Amino acid sequence: MANKTDKPKQGKTTPDALPKTGYSRWQQLEPFMPFSRETWRLLVQDGKAPKPTYLNKRCKIYPNAEVHKWFADPKNYRAD
């Protein structure tokens, strides 16, 4: 018998790849990240990850092109 946790959440599918253009929220980036949201927030704060654009006070989006640059060289990435 299948466990309830084995069932994928409805409406939450993991994409095969992050789009090269456009913007993504953390929930869309999370499947590709090897760490937590808090670690990402600290990297952004230190200028070591792409800066977000704020849609409103609580909603941040990240430019996919910058996220791909970060994926290519995370240790040497510096936000503009």
N, C-alpha and C positions, 0 to 999 in steps of 0.2 A: 504494500500500500504506500502510495506517495505521501511524503510529508508536505504540509502546507508551505513550508519554507522553500521547497523545491520548485514551486510554481512561480514563473516570472510575474513580476508586478505588471498589471495592466497599464498600458500607456507609457511604460518605461522600457524602451528597448535600447540596447547598446549598439551604436553604429559601428560599422567596420572601420571607418576612418573619420577623422575630424576634417570638415571642409576647409579648403585653402583660403577662402574668402569669407567675408561676413563677420558676425560676432557670435559669441557663445557665452552662456551663463555657466556658473560653476558646475551645476548639475550635468551639463553637457560635456564639460571638460573632465569631470571626476573619473569616468571609466578609463581615461588615458593617463592619469596621474598615479605615481607610485607612493604618494603620501596624502596626508589629510588636508582638509580645507584650511585649518589653522596654519599649517606649515606654508601653504601657498600664500596665505594672507601676510605672513611674516616676510616671505621672499618679495612680495609686491611692495611692502612697506620699506624694505631695504634697497629697493631699486634693482633687485636681481631677477625679477619676473615682470611681464608686461603690466602696465598700469591699466586699470579698468576705466570705462566710460560709465557714468552714472545716468541711468534712465530716470530715476527718482532717488529719494533718500535711501531706499533699501534695496534697489535693484541695480546690480553692477553687471556689465557685459565686457568681455575681453575680445580684442581684435584677433581673429583666427590667424592672420598672417604673422602677427607678433608672437603668438603662442607657438606657431611652427618654427619661427626663428629660435625661440627658447628651447624647443625640443631638440633642434639641431646642435646646440651648444649651450646647455644649461649652466655650466660652470663659468663661462665667460660672457654670458648675456648681461647687458646693462640696459635698463629702460631709459628712454630719452627724456 
